């Protein structure tokens, strides 16, 4: 698990470092297409490059928002063409649990089209909200506009956090010797728990479906 997470972090940082704004957009598109690649990891890496003067803050946020739109359109198409049955059958391969889908559907039913904007500012729900929007055949124009408007502040905020981290990393190391190791360990523990819990939920759902037959 540690090797997987380290490889993931290295892949994201090297991808953004090599391809700049295009890399940011590509990674955020993957995340918004309901593949578990957290924006909370992607955009701070971009912010660190902003702190190093290699990227601009607004450009990084804009690239992230554009990527969110592209990935969300893919998820919308999946929902619109395959429906809930398709997601229930194949969603587990992208670590999508039925709880994720139910939560997103409830949010969409409760708030309507405005859920597309507000959900982009919420962890987890923001990743999966495009599926129920596609299932409900929400018109593409408002879906696209609201996705972009909701994603832009989210991406800017995470990139800004990365800038602050990049600007103060040396100072933090002086105050907290070995803090970088603690941070890495914390990320590994949290990331490992997330994956373990998600796989556990998928197994429980699979067992429950088999028992119901």
BELVEN-V67888 format. One record per backbone hydrogen bond with DSSP energy under -0.5 kcal/mol. CO is the residue of the C=O (numbers start at 0). NH is the residue of the N-H. Records with the same first field share a line. If there is no record, write none. Layout:
CO=NH / NH
This chain:
0=4
1=5
2=6
3=7
4=8
5=9
6=10
7=11
8=12
9=13
10=14
11=15
12=16
13=17
14=18
15=19
18=21
19=23
20=24
21=25
22=26
23=27
24=28
25=29
26=30
27=31
28=32
29=32 / 34
30=33
34=36
37=40 / 41
38=42
40=44
41=45
42=46
43=47
44=48
45=49
46=50
47=51
48=53 / 54
49=52
55=59
56=60
57=61
58=62
59=63
60=64
61=65
62=66
63=67
64=68
65=69
66=70
67=71
68=72
69=73
70=74
71=75
72=76
73=77
74=78
75=79
76=80
77=81 / 82
78=82
81=85
82=86
83=87
84=88
85=89
86=90
89=92
90=93 / 95
91=94
94=96
96=100
97=101
98=102
99=103
100=104
101=105
102=106
103=107
104=108
105=109
106=110
107=111
110=113
111=114
112=115 / 116
113=116 / 117
114=118
116=119
117=120
118=121
121=125
122=124
123=126 / 127
124=127 / 128
127=130 / 131
128=132
129=133
130=134
131=135
132=137
133=136
138=142
139=143
140=144
141=145
142=146
143=147
144=148
145=149
146=150
147=151
148=152
149=153
150=154
151=155
152=156
153=157
154=158
155=159
156=160
157=161
158=162
159=163
160=164
161=165
162=166
163=167
164=168
167=171
168=172
169=173
170=174
171=175
174=176
175=178
177=181
178=182
179=183
180=184
181=185
182=186
183=187
184=188
185=189
186=190
187=191
188=192
189=193
190=194
191=195
192=196
193=197
194=198
195=199
196=200
197=201
198=202
199=203
200=204
201=205
202=206
203=207
204=208
205=209
206=210
207=211
208=212
209=212
